[in-house]
Amino acid sequence: MMEIKNIFSNLPDKISEEIIENIINNKKIRIERIVSKGHSSPPNYCWYDQDENEWIIILKGSAMMLFYNDISPITLKEGDYLNIGAHIKHRVEWTDPSKETIWLAIFY
């Protein structure tokens, strides 16, 4: 029997660290639910430089991302999505500290 789950359920009251949960993970694709609340890439962290493409969508909340060689971060709000090609260097500059930001990330 199929198990129904909800992307918005099982959120803890306090989120001290960003939550990354695998929904699907196999050789061809990885799908993650990411829950942030005021989290960002550490200031001394260089850049995400991944071997795989990453498609992201903000389901709830908002975030700002910065791409290498760009001067200003871009703001993502609910419903906004991006396709980030492999080895496109990027980082998370900000997520909303007042409410959860729920991301869906698909790595392929």
Secondary structure as GFF3:
##gff-version 3
##sequence-region A 1 108
A	DSSP	beta_strand	19	25	.	.	.	ID=ss1
A	DSSP	beta_strand	30	36	.	.	.	ID=ss2
A	DSSP	beta_strand	54	60	.	.	.	ID=ss3
A	DSSP	beta_strand	62	67	.	.	.	ID=ss4
A	DSSP	beta_strand	74	77	.	.	.	ID=ss5
A	DSSP	beta_strand	81	84	.	.	.	ID=ss6
A	DSSP	beta_strand	90	95	.	.	.	ID=ss7
A	DSSP	beta_strand	101	107	.	.	.	ID=ss8
###
